[in-house]
Amino acid sequence: MFVTSFAPNLLREKLQAAKTYMAENKTNYWDDLVTAEKKNRERFLGKIGRTTWLSVFAPLGSVGDVIATVDSLRSTLELSEDDLLDLATGLTKLMAAYDRMGIYNFNMSFYAGSKNDDHARLHLVFSPRIYFNPSIGTPDVASLGRLFGESVCMGFPEEINAFLRSEF
């Protein structure tokens, strides 16, 4: 779980882009995306209750990501028990499908706006993780970089520099 008092980089970028889209088009980007993908059918996976499941056009992950939007909701606080069950059902279907491909590790994140963000739609991104080198036993990347656009350094640069400098 990742908790912060401010939105991570990628969420801030998504919210700003959706706000700009709404200002220019007078419609909600997420609603328009769902409508277009349902019509096109190439990336539309299905609808479960108020959740629409889509393959992502430009995935962040190396095996393709899936996005689920929840009709007319902006934040997790608006989710009903039925919505939670629908999301769980969709995630179960995704995990079963990826299991058949031999993929068992995933990153997932909810992207929400605040209750007054008419340009926002609550959505989640489900991103499979693969092993680039099975012998080391760790998947490709962690969620902070992949799904939030945030980097993590496991030490202070000055301390790392002191350690590295001893070799020069």
N, C-alpha and C positions, 0 to 999 in steps of 0.2 A: 504494500500500500504506500502511496506517495501523497503526502498532505503538505500543502503550503498555503500561505496567506495570499498569494497572488497566482494568477493563471500561468502555467508553463508556456514556454515560447510558442509551441505549435498551436495550442488552444487560443492564445492571444491572436495569432495570425489568422486562424480560422474564423474567429469571431469578428475581427476587423474586416476580413474579406466578405463575410456574409452581410455585414452592415453596409459595406460599400455596394454590394450587389443589390441589396434591397433599396438603397437610395437611388441607384441608377435604373432599376427595372420595376420598382414598386411591387415586387413579389419576393417571396422567401426562396433563397437558393436551394435549401434542402427539399422543400416541397416541389420545386421545379426539377431538381435532380431525380427524385422518385418518379415523377410523372414521365420524364424523358426516358428513364431506364425501363419503366414498365412498358412503355410504347415500343422501345427498341428491342427489348427482350434478350439482348446479348449478354447482359450482366445481371439481369433480374433473377434472383434465386427464388423468392416467394414472399408471401405475406402470412404472418401468424398474428392474429388479433390486430393490434394497432402497430405492430412492428413490420417494417419492410426490410428485407435482406437482399443485399447487392454485393456482387464482386466489385472490387475497387478498380477503376480505370487505370490509375497510376499507383500501384501498391508501394508501400514503404518496405515491406518484407520481400524475401527472395522466393517465396512460394505462393504469393498472391494473398492479399488481405480481403476481409469481408467487412462490410459496414452494415449496421442495423440502425435505422432511424425509427423514432417513435412518433407517430402522428400527433402534431400540434403541441407536443411537450417541449419545454425548454430546459427543465432541470430534473435531477433525480428525485427531488422532493415531490414532484407531481406524479410519480409512478404509482399505479394502483397494484393491488395484489395480482390481478389478471395480467397486467403488463409484466410484472416480475416473472410470472409463470411463462408467459410468451417468450420473454428473453431467454429464460432457462431452457425452454424447449428448442429454440433456435440454436443456442450454443451446444446443446446435446446433439442436434443433427449435424452441426459443423464438426464437432469432435469425432463423431462416428465416421463421417466421410473422410476426414484427414487420417483417422486411424487406419482406414483401408489403404491409404497411401503410405503408411508407415511413419506418419508424423505425429508425435505425442507431446510436443512442447509448444506453448503459445504465450504470446503477450496479448493483453486486452486492456482497453481503457475506455472509460466513459468520457465524453466531451459534452459539457453542459454550459448553458448560459445562465444568467440570473432570471428571476421571474418576470422582469420587465423587458427582456431582450427579445422583441418580436422577430428579430432577424435570426435568432438561434433556434436550433432543434436539437434536443437530446439525441445523441447517437453514440454508438460504440464502434470501436475498431478492434477486430479480432485478427491477429497477425501470427501465423504459424512460424515457429522457429525450427531451424534444421541444424544438424551437426555438420560443420565444414570438415572437422577432423574428429571422427568418433573416438580415436584413441585418447584424446584429452578429456572426453566426457562432459563437455559443456556446449550448449547451443551457441548459435552465432552471436547474438547481441541481447542486451537487457532492454527493458521497456523504457527506461528514462530517455535514452538516446533515440530509440526507434519511434516511440509513440508520443513523446513529449518535446523532442528537439532540445533536450537538456543534456549537457555533458556532466560526467562525474569523474573527479580525480581523487584517487584514494590516498593522496598525501598533499602536503603543501609544496608548491613548485620549488621553493627555496630549499626544503629538506631533500627533495628528489635531486635537485641540482648538486647539493653537497655530496650525496652518495655517488652520483655519476662523475662528478669532477675528480674523484680520486683515481679514475682511470685515465685522465688526461695529463 
